[in-house]
Amino acid sequence: MSTRVINAANVLSAITVCLLSACTSITAVKDVTADKTGHLVKNFSPQTLAPSVSKKIPAEGKDAKFGKLIITTEASSELSDGKKEAWKSVMTLVDNGNGIIQTMNELSNNEISYALIYSLTYKGLVDLRWQTVPLRGAVTGPVYELKDATRFDALPAGINKDFAVDYTSGSDIQIANFLSSQKTCTTKRVVAASEFHKSLPGQATEIECQQRNNNTVQSRSKWLLLQNYGVVVMIENTSSARKTTYRLVDVN
């Protein structure tokens, strides 16, 4: 469940462009908030994946490890100009098997929600479809999705193992000029999951990743693979604009 930092200017720009091109995934925010779960089921099920992507996802050969999981984190972010920000994230995850996880992430500050981020992911590590819903606005952002993947490695079980995903992405109605990206990761040490939250069972594998878009490094991140659940959560993300750390505060 990749945690995305909301950039208001980027969201507004995307919405404006999409509205001008009659983007079909733009939805009234009031309709989403009237049925948050329904929006997740309708727009972020495995059936919504492009066939060129779904056939590249590594086969797990196992049943789902959990039905539904709610993970709450607190984020602390420092921008390049020294300004600091903080927010809370409540992520509802639904396991669809084969490593495919639906996520609804509600962001809040001062106990007031300001955005929803919907996504369909591979183990929470690779976004397959995603959408931002700014709760202070009238309409959602467009749905973005992976268009194709030339490489899609399975998440390895051991430590000191490398894996990568090479892919293109764009809005759901986009048919050309896709963004070319690569996520490369390495598994590091294995620790008790309870080191990060007392209620977490089993072990956790630390993972370090690098994100490249158009052959240029965009960010570096650190993650935890919660082995009992088969899901990955972000604990740190660093870009040229900010560095953000995430602390697990509740898991149920």
Residue, then its C-alpha position, 0 to 999 in steps of 0.5 A: m500500500s504505497t502511501r502517496v503524499i498529496n500534491a494539490a497542484n498536481v491533482l488540480s492539473a490532472i483533474t483539469v486535463c482529464l475533464l477537458s478530455a472527458c476522462t471517464s474515471i472522474t467521479a463526483v467526490k460526494d458519490v465516492t464518500a456515499d459508498k467508500t467500499g463500493h467505490l473500491v470494489k467497483n473500480f479496483s478489483p483484479q478484473t479491472l487490470a489490463p490483460s497485459v498486466s494481469k498475466k505478468i503478475p507472479a503466480e503465488g500458488k497459495d490461498a489469501k493470507f488474510g481477509k481484511l486488515i486495517i493498518t494505522t500509521e502516523a507520518s512525519s515529513e520534512l520538506s527540502d525547505g525545512k518545513k515539517e508536516a504530519w498526518k495520520s493514515v488508516m489503510t483498509l486492505v482486502d486480500n484478493g489472493n495471488g498477492i493482489i490487494q485492494t487498499m483504501n487509504e484515508l488521510s487525516n490531520n487534526e482528526i479531520s479527513y482530507a483525502l482518500i487514496y484508492s489502489l490495487t497493488y501487488k503485495g502493497l509494494v507495486d501500484l497496479r491501479w490508483q486514484t486520489v480523492p481530495l475530500r475538499g474538492a468536487v471531483t476525484g482525480p483520474v484513475y491511473e494504471l499500469k499499461d504493461a510490464t516487461r519485467f515483473d519479478a516475484l517478491p523473494a523469500g530470502i535476504n540479500k535478494d534483488f528483484a525489479v518491476d519494469y513497467t509503463s503507466g498512464s490514466d485509464i483512458q490514455i492510449a499513448n505516451f505512457l510513463s516509463s518506470q522501474k522499481t528495483c528492490t533488495t531484501k535486507r535483514v529479517v527481524a521480529a515484526s513486533e519490533f515495529h508494533k507489539s501486536l504484529p505476529g511473526q517476522a518482518t523482512e526489511i526491503e529497500c527500493q529505488q524508483r526511476n521514471n524515464n531513467t531518472v531516480q525519483s525516490r528511495s524507500k524502505w519497506l517491511l514485508l509482514q510475513n504472516y500477512g504477505v503484505v508490504v508497508m512503507i516505513e520511509n520515503t525520500s525524494s528531492a522534495r521531502k523525507t517522510t517516515y511512517r510509524l505503525v500505531d495500530v494493526n487489526 
